[in-house]
Amino acid sequence: MQKSNLRIIAGLFMIPAFLLQKNLILMAAQVIFIMVVAVIKGKKVKPVPVLVVLISVVLMNLLQVNGKVLFTIGSFSVTLGALKIGLDKALTLIGMLYVSQYMVSGKPKLPGRFGQLLSKQFLFFEHIVTSWKRPEKGKFIESLDTVLEEMEHIYPDTDLSNGETNILYVKKLEVVTESFFVLCMWVSFMVGLLDIFPWG
Amino acid sequence: MILETVRSMILSSEKTQSVITHIAILAAFSLFLSTVEYMIPKPFPFMRIGLANLPVIIGLSIFTLPELLLLTVLKIVGQGLINGTIFSYIFLFSAGGSLASMVMMYSVYKLMGRFTSFIGISIAGAMTSNAIQLLLAQFILFGSSIWIIAPPFLLMGFITSIFLGIFANVFTRKSRWYADLSTRKKAQDTPLRKTSGTEGGRNSHAEK
């Protein structure tokens, strides 16, 4: 199996264990776990956007009164049902975002011609990023033109049928590690089924 | 039908390689702009300026509908892979907004291209994209409370799309690369297609 595809497969196995989780406390634990995994795999976790998403989604859902009133702030009632729905949606969004980050951390290669076209796009992107220099004042379009023209000359109309190179294959240890991550997600899901935690 | 054309376009080797290369260049440009936008601080993570839509706006006067569709799909998938959102709900927002906006901009360009500049086209695209994203947000995340933030969200989209449209107008007027590409594309298309009134404002924006 190709190394780049291992995390995609592991992530696909993690998703049901996460989406089927009904307990909010365990769901939060799964989110923290997947964030840690993403960091281990070289991705960055930015706490501010995560908190903004969490707070904004919960607040928006609190506007719809649902279930037992927990407390009131002026005329605004905070209800348990709305809080649970808000937390569920926010955690799902954040969790899926980091599952996705984890899945692409192995730099997967999409198969077929479309995959090759994507590779070509990334080749051009890399060229723009590396050759882009801060433009002089009022010469932004000229700078952009230079980069765009360069690409056509450096990389002329290459055929997409070129074979793939540098394929790395999976080692046993990597399979064990990724399987462990998947297992942790499923154990957490199973614990949720036992109904021993509140907020189920 | 359109998908079949896109498929055959990717598969054909010689005739369309040049077009494919230009699509890949604009898709890469879109990724670059998306990275630039990512670095600009925003009060909310879901708030977008839409800089990455610029290549699609520019592409309206160069590409056919299947070519534009391929460019948009490359933009969506590329962004999803770079930002790591391809398997998340955010990808759904991006895909829904981008595809709807592309179809709207293409329609406006074809039907009213003679009467509107890239500013009008950009506004139409941004409003469509924002409306679709609000609808998706209503069903997936926020519920009906989303409409509370709809006015500032749409206003923000309206303002940024004006700037994007102005930039597209300036770019198509000043860019050597764009002028060269338009000329080549025109020469390529002439024996194949007869330009008619329904062709809208093809290349007319560059002269505005």
Interface residues (C-beta under 8 A of the other chain):
Chain A: G11 I15 K43 P49 V52 V53 S56 V57 M60 N61 L63 Q64 I85 K89 A90 T92 L93 M96 L97 V99 S100 Q101 M103 V104 S105 P108 L110 R113 F114 L117 L118 K120 Q121 F122 L123 F124 F125 H127 I128 V129 W132 I141 L144 D145 L148 E149 M151 E152 Y155 P156 D157 T158 D159 L160 S161
Chain B: I10 L11 S13 Q17 S18 I20 T21 A24 I25 A27 A28 F29 L31 F32 T35 F44 P45 F46 L74 V77 G78 G80 L81 I82 G84 T85 I86 F87 S88 Y89 I90 F91 I140 L141 F142 G143 S144 S145 I146 I148 I149 V170 F171 K174 S175 R176 W177
